[in-house]
């Protein structure tokens, strides 16, 4: 009897252990084979976890989930670990056409990977396949959506479909946009600067697995295929920390932001932002040609910046014969490190030929001070490009006016200009009183001579 009770207890313990194991595994959703295509993908809900494993090295598992609101999507892939740095799993989040929102490779000794990207509401697919080393270990997939984040809204692959972007203007008003780059994908945003000032681009390429992401500031000028003009860029490679660009001067008008991968077809999630600071008197990019040169006068000094080695800034100054003008170009007070710019001054009549003394390297310690030829009425172009230190920060361009002083006549010119008619009566008077005779008489009397 005692033996029977013991056996019953052991059997109950085994059943309890077994059911605990089954319940622990069944607490999450399980893959439903066959699920080797997007058409047969195993459906699971946002906030839930689904589990599976790869039976063979050729096995591929697909899962699908649906979001009803735009936001920051995070897919977490986790698996049992092994002491190996080899790639065990390749994971990607796809759309219905097989384009990747984000992708990751998980090593045997890596417990989990997070695939994060911004997206609008829709249906997503998770693809799991073997890496260089096949593993039959169990894995899990979980999806979450943070609707509090600002995100891109596809399709935004061309400027005409650009997403509206709200500028960031202070530490309490930071508007960071989350997005993702798929193979061959480009994301456009647009904003309008309320007034002249400068911007700093921000980029965090946290979700990419290879290559680099680049964010560009664009202006549109003219017509045709080449009307898209790049004003500034910021690139982040795999493993690089998030960063801000240097100051980029802009005018109070509409601009665009373009996010793209490099030639290696980079895919992955990113965060981007445009930080705007109002500052009157900034150059009006696009101003890389003489016909769109910014006008500088004594009352309108301007800030400029050369964002890369290819940027060109043109300014225009018109002199008159009535005033002398002095041009000054120097590093702005914002510049704290090294700075250098190449400056070339030409006339509008001969824009390809620098005038005498009109070529100079400007540095923080060596500004340009140039006196335009005196008493001339002429239009000049000032061309500024990056020097040895590219993207040195902002520089200032200003001119000062002084009236042309009247030329003083020589002594002979002043004598000739006298009105000699005023002396006519004086000469007659001297003749009438016989000045010479009186003078001789006084002389003789004084010296006692007859």
C-alpha positions in Angstrom: 0.0 0.0 0.0 2.8 2.3 1.0 4.5 1.3 -2.3 1.4 2.1 -4.3 1.0 5.5 -2.7 4.7 6.2 -3.4 4.2 5.3 -7.1 1.1 7.4 -7.4 3.0 10.4 -5.9 5.8 9.9 -8.3 3.4 9.7 -11.2 1.6 12.8 -10.1 4.9 14.6 -9.8 6.0 13.6 -13.3 2.6 14.7 -14.7 2.9 18.0 -12.9 6.4 18.6 -14.1 5.4 17.6 -17.7 2.3 19.9 -17.6 4.4 22.7 -16.2 6.8 22.4 -19.1 4.0 22.2 -21.6 2.2 25.2 -20.1 5.4 27.2 -19.9 6.0 26.6 -23.5 2.4 27.1 -24.5 2.2 30.4 -22.7 3.4 31.9 -25.9 1.9 31.4 -29.4 3.6 28.8 -31.5 4.5 28.8 -35.2 2.1 26.9 -37.4 3.8 24.9 -40.0 3.9 25.1 -42.9 4.9 28.8 -42.7 7.7 29.0 -45.2 6.2 31.9 -47.3 4.5 35.2 -46.6 1.2 33.7 -47.8 1.4 31.0 -45.1 2.9 33.2 -42.4 1.9 32.5 -38.8 -0.2 35.4 -37.5 0.5 36.8 -34.0 -0.6 39.9 -32.2 1.3 43.0 -31.3 2.4 42.7 -27.7 2.4 38.9 -27.9 5.3 36.5 -28.3 5.5 33.7 -30.9 8.0 30.8 -30.7 9.5 28.5 -33.4 12.6 26.7 -34.5 14.3 25.9 -37.8 14.1 22.1 -38.5 16.8 22.2 -41.1 19.3 24.5 -42.6 17.0 25.1 -45.5 13.9 25.8 -43.4 12.5 29.4 -43.4 9.8 30.6 -41.0 7.5 33.5 -41.7 5.3 35.4 -39.1 3.0 38.3 -39.6 1.5 41.0 -37.4 -0.8 44.0 -38.0 -0.6 47.6 -36.6 -3.5 49.9 -36.7 -1.6 53.1 -35.9 1.7 54.7 -37.1 4.5 54.6 -34.7 7.9 53.2 -33.8 7.9 49.5 -34.4 10.2 47.2 -32.5 10.6 43.5 -33.3 12.6 41.6 -30.7 14.2 38.3 -31.8 15.5 36.1 -29.0 17.0 32.6 -28.9 18.8 30.1 -26.7 22.5 31.0 -26.6 25.5 29.0 -27.5 29.2 29.7 -27.1 29.8 30.6 -30.7 30.2 33.9 -32.5 29.1 32.4 -35.8 25.8 33.6 -37.3 23.0 31.4 -36.2 19.9 33.3 -37.5 19.2 35.9 -40.1 16.1 37.9 -39.3 14.3 40.6 -41.4 11.0 42.6 -41.2 9.4 42.8 -44.6 6.5 44.4 -46.4 4.1 42.3 -48.6 6.5 42.8 -51.6 9.5 41.5 -49.7 11.2 44.8 -49.1 13.1 45.0 -45.8 12.2 47.5 -43.1 15.0 46.3 -41.0 17.3 43.3 -40.8 19.8 41.7 -38.3 22.1 38.7 -38.0 22.2 37.0 -34.6 25.2 35.1 -33.4 25.0 32.0 -31.3 26.3 33.9 -28.3 23.9 36.8 -28.7 20.7 36.4 -26.7 18.5 38.8 -28.7 18.4 41.4 -31.5 16.1 44.4 -31.8 14.8 45.5 -35.2 13.4 49.0 -34.8 11.9 51.3 -37.4 9.3 54.0 -37.9 6.3 53.1 -40.1 2.7 53.9 -40.7 -0.1 51.4 -39.8 0.0 48.2 -41.9 0.9 44.6 -42.2 4.4 43.4 -41.5 6.2 40.1 -42.0 9.1 38.6 -40.0 11.4 36.3 -41.9 13.6 33.9 -39.9 16.2 31.7 -41.7 19.5 30.0 -40.8 22.8 31.8 -40.8 26.2 30.3 -41.5 25.5 27.7 -38.8 22.2 25.9 -38.6 20.7 25.9 -35.1 17.6 23.9 -34.1 17.4 25.9 -30.8 14.1 27.5 -30.0 13.7 31.2 -30.8 11.0 33.8 -30.1 9.6 36.9 -31.9 7.8 39.8 -30.2 6.4 43.0 -31.8 5.7 46.3 -30.1 4.5 49.7 -31.4 5.2 53.1 -29.7 2.6 55.5 -31.1 4.1 58.4 -29.1 7.0 58.7 -31.6 7.0 60.9 -34.7 7.6 58.6 -37.7 7.8 58.7 -41.5 4.8 57.8 -43.5 5.4 55.8 -46.7 5.3 56.4 -49.5 7.7 59.3 -49.3 10.2 58.3 -51.9 10.1 61.5 -54.0 10.0 65.2 -53.0 6.4 65.6 -54.1 5.4 63.0 -51.5 7.6 64.4 -48.7 6.4 64.1 -45.1 5.9 67.3 -43.2 8.6 67.8 -40.6 8.3 70.0 -37.6 11.5 71.9 -36.7 13.1 71.6 -33.3 13.9 75.0 -31.7 14.8 74.3 -28.1 15.7 71.6 -25.6 12.0 71.5 -24.7 10.8 71.3 -28.3 12.7 68.4 -29.8 10.9 66.7 -32.7 12.8 63.5 -33.6 11.4 61.5 -36.6 11.9 57.7 -36.7 12.1 56.0 -40.1 13.6 53.1 -41.9 15.5 52.6 -45.2 14.9 49.5 -47.2 16.8 48.4 -50.3 16.8 51.2 -52.8 14.5 53.3 -50.5 14.7 57.1 -50.1 12.7 59.1 -47.5 11.8 62.7 -48.1 10.6 65.3 -45.5 10.0 69.0 -46.0 9.8 72.1 -43.7 9.6 75.9 -44.0 12.1 78.0 -42.1 10.1 80.9 -40.5 13.0 83.3 -41.1 16.7 83.5 -41.9 18.9 81.5 -39.6 20.9 78.3 -39.5 20.2 74.6 -38.9 22.0 71.6 -37.5 21.0 68.2 -38.9 20.8 65.3 -36.6 21.1 61.6 -37.5 21.2 58.3 -35.5 21.6 55.2 -37.7 20.9 52.8 -34.9 19.2 50.2 -36.9 21.6 49.5 -39.8 23.7 46.4 -40.0 26.2 47.4 -42.6 27.2 50.4 -44.7 26.0 53.9 -43.8 23.0 56.3 -43.8 23.1 59.9 -45.0 20.7 62.8 -44.3 20.9 65.7 -46.7 19.4 69.2 -46.6 18.1 70.2 -50.0 16.8 73.3 -51.8 15.1 73.4 -55.2 16.2 76.0 -57.7 15.3 76.4 -61.4 13.6 73.7 -63.5 14.4 70.3 -64.9 16.3 67.3 -63.6 19.0 69.2 -61.8 16.8 71.5 -59.7 17.5 69.6 -56.5 20.4 71.2 -54.8 22.2 69.7 -51.8 23.1 72.3 -49.2 24.4 70.1 -46.4 24.9 66.5 -45.4 25.5 64.3 -42.4 26.6 60.6 -42.7 26.7 57.9 -39.9 28.2 54.5 -40.5 27.6 51.2 -38.7 28.7 51.5 -35.1 29.0 55.3 -35.1 27.2 57.3 -32.4 24.5 59.8 -33.3 25.7 63.2 -34.2 24.7 66.8 -35.2 26.1 68.5 -38.3 27.8 71.9 -38.2 25.8 75.0 -38.6 24.3 75.4 -42.1 23.0 78.9 -43.0 19.6 79.0 -44.7 17.0 81.6 -45.8 13.4 81.8 -44.6 11.8 79.5 -47.2 11.0 75.9 -47.9 13.6 73.1 -47.7 13.7 69.3 -47.9 15.4 66.5 -46.0 16.4 63.4 -47.8 17.5 60.2 -46.0 19.1 57.4 -48.0 21.5 54.4 -47.7 24.8 54.1 -49.4 25.8 52.0 -52.5 25.9 48.8 -50.3 22.1 49.0 -50.1 22.0 49.8 -46.4 18.8 48.9 -44.6 17.7 49.7 -41.1 16.1 52.2 -38.7 17.1 55.8 -38.1 16.2 58.9 -36.2 16.6 62.3 -37.7 15.8 65.9 -36.7 16.4 69.5 -37.9 17.4 72.0 -35.2 16.7 75.6 -36.2 18.1 78.8 -34.8 16.8 82.1 -36.1 19.6 84.5 -37.0 19.0 87.4 -39.3 21.3 87.9 -42.3 22.1 84.4 -43.4 23.1 83.5 -47.0 20.2 82.4 -49.1 21.1 79.0 -50.3 21.0 78.0 -53.2 23.6 80.7 -54.1 26.3 78.6 -55.8 26.1 80.6 -59.1 26.6 84.3 -59.9 23.0 84.8 -61.1 21.7 83.9 -57.6 24.4 85.7 -55.6 23.4 87.2 -52.3 23.5 91.0 -52.2 25.7 92.6 -49.5 25.3 96.3 -48.7 26.4 98.5 -45.8 23.1 97.8 -44.1 22.9 94.0 -44.9 25.9 92.0 -43.7 25.5 88.3 -44.2 26.5 85.0 -42.6 27.7 82.1 -44.7 28.9 78.5 -44.4 30.7 76.1 -46.7 29.2 72.7 -45.7 31.6 70.6 -47.8 34.5 70.8 -50.3 32.1 71.3 -53.2 30.0 74.1 -51.8 30.3 77.6 -53.4 28.8 80.8 -52.0 28.5 83.8 -54.2 27.9 87.4 -52.9 27.5 90.6 -54.9 28.6 94.1 -54.0 27.9 97.2 -56.1 30.0 100.3 -55.6 29.4 104.0 -56.6 31.7 106.9 -57.4 30.3 108.8 -54.5 31.5 106.5 -51.8 34.5 104.3 -51.1 33.7 100.7 -49.9 35.7 98.3 -47.8 34.9 94.5 -47.8 35.5 92.4 -44.7 35.2 88.6 -44.5 36.0 86.9 -41.2 35.2 83.9 -39.1 32.0 84.5 -37.0 32.0 84.5 -33.3 30.5 80.9 -33.4 33.8 79.5 -34.7 35.9 78.1 -31.8 38.4 75.9 -33.7 40.4 76.2 -36.9 38.7 77.8 -39.8 39.7 78.5 -43.5 38.0 79.7 -46.6 39.2 80.6 -50.1 38.0 84.0 -51.4 38.1 85.3 -55.0 36.9 88.8 -56.0 36.0 89.5 -59.6 34.0 92.1 -61.6 30.7 91.4 -63.2 32.3 92.4 -66.5 35.0 89.7 -66.1 33.7 87.1 -63.6 36.4 84.6 -64.5 39.4 86.9 -63.8 40.3 87.9 -60.2 41.0 91.6 -59.7 44.3 92.7 -58.3 44.6 91.7 -54.7 41.3 89.9 -54.9 42.5 86.3 -54.0 43.1 85.4 -50.4 42.9 82.6 -47.9 40.8 83.6 -44.9 41.4 82.1 -41.5 40.2 82.8 -38.0 43.4 84.7 -37.3 43.7 86.3 -40.7 40.5 87.9 -42.0 40.1 89.6 -45.4 39.9 93.4 -45.5 39.8 94.7 -49.1 39.3 98.3 -50.3 37.5 98.4 -53.6 39.0 100.8 -56.2 38.1 104.4 -55.3 35.6 106.5 -57.2 34.3 103.6 -59.3 30.8 102.5 -60.1 31.1 98.7 -60.5 29.5 95.4 -59.6 31.8 92.8 -58.0 31.3 89.1 -57.2 32.8 87.5 -54.1 33.3 83.7 -54.4 33.8 81.8 -51.1 34.7 78.1 -51.0 36.0 75.7 -48.4 39.7 76.0 -47.5 41.9 73.4 -45.9 39.6 73.1 -43.0 36.2 72.0 -44.5 33.0 73.1 -42.8 34.8 75.5 -40.5 31.5 76.9 -39.2 30.0 80.3 -40.2 31.8 83.4 -41.6 30.5 86.9 -42.0 30.6 89.1 -45.1 30.2 92.9 -44.7 31.0 96.2 -46.4 31.5 99.7 -45.0 31.0 102.9 -46.8 32.8 106.3 -46.5 32.0 109.4 -48.6 34.7 110.3 -51.1 36.4 113.4 -49.7 36.5 116.5 -52.0 39.9 117.1 -53.5 41.6 120.3 -52.1 42.8 122.7 -54.9 46.5 123.6 -55.1 47.8 127.1 -54.2 48.1 128.2 -57.8 44.5 126.9 -58.5 43.2 128.9 -55.6 45.1 132.1 -56.8 43.6 131.7 -60.3 40.2 131.2 -58.8 40.2 134.6 -57.1 37.9 137.4 -58.4 40.5 140.0 -59.4 37.9 142.6 -60.3 37.5 143.3 -56.7 41.0 144.8 -56.7 40.4 147.4 -59.5 39.4 150.3 -57.1 42.3 149.5 -54.8 44.9 149.9 -57.5 43.3 153.2 -58.6 43.5 154.4 -55.0 47.2 153.6 -54.7 47.8 155.5 -58.0 45.8 158.6 -56.8 47.8 159.0 -53.6 51.1 158.4 -55.3 52.1 155.6 -53.0 55.6 155.2 -54.4 56.4 158.9 -54.0 55.1 159.0 -50.5 57.1 155.8 -49.6 60.4 157.4 -51.0 59.8 160.6 -49.1 59.3 158.7 -45.8 62.4 156.7 -46.4 64.5 159.8 -47.0 63.2 161.6 -43.9 63.9 158.5 -41.8 67.5 158.1 -42.9 68.1 161.9 -43.2 69.0 161.9 -46.8 68.0 164.5 -49.5 
